[in-house]
Amino acid sequence: MKTAWLAERIAYDGAQLRAHWILRRTGLVGDAVVAFRGPCRVAAAEMADLADLMDGPGIAGDDMVHFLWESFGEGDLLRAILQQRLLAATAREVLETQRSASGPPLRRSGDDLYLGEGKLSISIATRSLVSTLIHFAVNVANSGVPVRSAALADLGVEPEAFARALLQRVEEEQASILVARAKVRGKDEA
């Protein structure tokens, strides 16, 4: 698992949720997670979540930290959704250690994070012909978000420090998963 923080501001519009976007943008080959900061405006033609497409208020925010994860494993969407939920849970853990502002507790519901009643994150998992893809993003500020929101600013969390810490945790977690898979003895082994 490779990870990278992209210093360049990138406007996320949904087109980045494509096979090999990370490779073309960064040169990282294989399973990878990258993070970057920028606004978000997902056009209807780019929406992967049918619920958002059919009756959602839209997906937008003026300033967010985005995470894109591409895996070239078995291409199983259920596995990608499980990775997506682990990412959300890990993001919550990182935020709990970094928050300086007191207030309502952070909670995770499915693949989304909330601060009180404010929605802190957006996320989707999907697949391409060759990989599975996850987009997970956290509001840096509340402006431009079409729903009741919360943001890193409400927690007193610095966006790049959060992104780098989450990337490190994802990399460590994936390495630990691979070790756990390799060290298990089959029940038919002596």
N, C-alpha and C positions, 0 to 999 in steps of 0.2 A: 504494500500500500504506500503510495507516494502522496505527499501533501504539499501545498504551496499557498502562500499568501500572495495575491497579486496586488501590487501597490497602485496600479492604474485604476482610476475610477471607471466602472463599466455600468452602463445603463442596461438593466435586465429587462428584456421584453418577451422572454419565452423562447426565442430562437436559440439561446445558449443550451437549452435542454435537448441536445442532439448528440448522436454518436460521434465520438472523436473531437468534439469541440475543445475539450481540455488538451488533447494532443496538438491540435492545430494552433491553439492559443499559447501553449506553454512548452511544447515538446515532450511533456511527460507521457510515456508509453505505458499502457496497462492500467490496472486499477488505481484510481487517484481521486483525491478530494482537493478542490481548490476553493479559496474564499476570496471575496473582493467586496468593495463597498461601492454603492451607487443607487440611483433611483430605480423604481420598478413600475412598469406599465405594461401589463401583458395584454396583447391584442387578442380578440376572440379567436382568430385563426390559429393562435399559438397555445391556447388553453388546453391542458391535458385533462383537467378535472371536469367531467361532464356536468357535475352539480353546479360549479361556478359558471360554466358556459350557459346552462339553461336558465338559471334564475338567481345567480349570484350578483352581488353589487359591483363586481369587478375586482381585479387584483392590482393594487397600486400602492405606492408609498414614495415620498420624496427622498428618503434616505434610509437605506437598509444595508445590512451585512448579509451577503449571499454566500451560500455553500452549494457547490455542484459536485456530485459524486457519481462517478461512472465505474461500473464493475463489469468485467468480462467473464464472469463465471458461467453458470448454467443458464442464465437468462430467465430465471424463475422470478415472476413478479411478486409472489408471496414473500420470497426471500428478500427482495428489495424493500418491500413494505416493512418487514421486520427490521432491516437495517435502518430504514427511515425512522422508525419508532425508537430504536436504540440511540440514534443521533439526537432526536428530540429530548430523550431522557438524559443523555449526557450533557446536552446544552443546558438543561435545567440545573444539573449538578454544578457545572462551571459557573453559571450565573449566580447561584447561591453562594459560592465562595468569593465572587468578585463584587457583589452588590455592596454599596456603601449606604444607600438610602433605605431607611426602614419603611414599612408599609405593608400592604397586603402580601400574602404568601404567593410564591410562584407555584403554578400547578400545570401539569401536563394532562391533556385530554387527547388520546390518540396520538396524532403526529403534530399537534399544535401546543404552544405554550401560552399561558394566560397569566396576567398580573391582576388580581381581582377580577373584574369583569372585562378588562381590556385585553384584546387579542395581541399578543406579542410577536407571533411568528406566522409564517405561511409555509406550506410544504406540499410536495407532490412526489410520488414515485411512479415511474412508467418504464417502458422498455423500448428498445430499438431492435433492429434486425440482429445486432451483434452484441448488445449490452443492456444492462439495466441502468437507469438514470434516476437520480434524486436531486431535487432542488429544495433547499431549506433556507429560509431567510428570516432575519430578526429586524424589527423596526429599530432604527437608531433614533428617529424622531417620530412624532405622531402626525406630522403634516402630510397631507395628500392621501391618507389611508381612508378608504370608503366605509369603514366599520368602526365601532368603538375600539380604540386601540390602546396599547401600552408600548413603551419604548425603552431602549437601553438608557436613555437620558433620565427616565423615571427611576431607574435603579442606581444611577451614578456609575454606570459601567462604561469604560472606554472601549469603543468598537474594535479597534485593531487588536488590543490585548485580549479581548474576548475571543475573537476569531482565531488568533494564534494558539490560545490555550485549548480551544475546542479541536482544532486541527491536530494538535499534539495528542490529545486524549483519544481521538478517533484512530490515529495511527497506532497508538499503544494498544487500544482495544482490539483492533484487527490483528495485530501481531499475536496478542494473547489468545485470540480465538484459534488462529492457525496452530499454535503450540498445543492448545487443549485438544484439538482434533487429532494431532499427530501422536500424542502421548497416551491415547486410550487403547487398552488391550481389548481385542475382540473376545467375545464370550466363548468362542470355540478354540482360543489359543491356550496353550499350556502355561 
